[in-house]
Amino acid sequence: MGLSPLIFGCQGSSLSAAERRFFANAQPFGFILFSRNLETPKQIRKLCTELRTAVGWHAPVLIDQEGGRVSRLGAPHWFEFLPALDQAAAPQSERLFWLRGRLIAENLRSCGIDSNCAPLGDIAQPDTHGVLKNRCYGRALSAVVTHARALHQGLRHGGVSGVLKHIPGHGRGTLDSHLDLPRVQADRGSLEKHDFEAFRQLNTVEMGMTAHLVFEDIDPNHPATHSVAMIDIIRKHVGFNGLLMTDDISMEALSGPLDLRARRAQSAGCDIILHCNGQMDQMQLLAGNIYGMDEASQMRAAQVLAQRPEVQPVDIQQVKAEFDALLGEIR
């Protein structure tokens, strides 16, 4: 395919000439947008066009639009949502998660964004760190799987591909992996029956994102993103055969120089390196110092692109009205 195994951010609401030149040469697999890039629907559509024009093809553009606290798009232009864990308490929660996914997809596609870093398969625990807890889709395995599957189906109905996170489970993390490296002490058997099982039941989502945390009983020396043993579990026990990207490679849970972090992730078995901050010097370092996609990664990337969903038409105001009516039952 000739694509680099990279997903990059950019600095502002439009591309600079230097960014255009860099992306044209680097040929990343895709891009990811953050609040610094987002102003209005018209501006975002233009930015998405600029990104795709720079690389010369219709590259995936991703975003973290979970709803709740992790929402890059909000009022007045876009729909807003309760934290997922609050919504999970609703009587008709499965339908609500489908509607949530469909509404999010409507907002994203209207702006030119075609991939969302959702659903989550993490199971909320009593001591789950606050950076994640109310973003989870439930406190029980069955609820998380049901809700994640529904939201993913809603996204795809609206023409948006999903990214399952954080494989193989971040719910036991008691530290914020943006700042520290969480360590999980649960034994492998318990993890396989509970945390990993959620992801096993969700393993058909087209893309996935690794968790930056250590599972002591399996590989005490490496976070999952850098662990051959953990990626082996993701591929074989969890059965995830989709395109596997890292969580943001610049998060402080990982250690070492940025390019070494990326090569470690590739050597462990990650297909794609995610780098979010848009800093040119860091992007240049990564582009010049990573391995190319191997044949298996190329095949997974090609499959994701071939299976990008088409928008299924709906009356979006009816969808929103149904969502609001069902949500009213828990207010």
Secondary structure, 3 states (H helix, E strand, C coil): CCCEEEEECCCCCCCCHHHHHHHHHHCEEEEEECHHHCCCHHHHHHHHHHHHHHHCCCCCEEECEEECCEECCCCCCCCCCCCHHHHCCCCCHHHHHHHHHHHHHHHHHHCCCCEECCCECCCCCCCCCCCCHHHCCCCCHHHHHHHHHHHHHHHHHECCEEEEEEECCCCCCCCCCCCCCCEECCCHHHHHHCHHHHHHHCCCCCEEEECCCEECCCCCCCCHHHCHHHHHHHHHHCCCCCEEECCCCCCCCCCCCHHHHHHHHHHHCCCEEEECCCCHHHHHHHHHHCCCCCHHHHHHHHHHHHCCCCECCCCHHHHHHHHHHHHHHHC
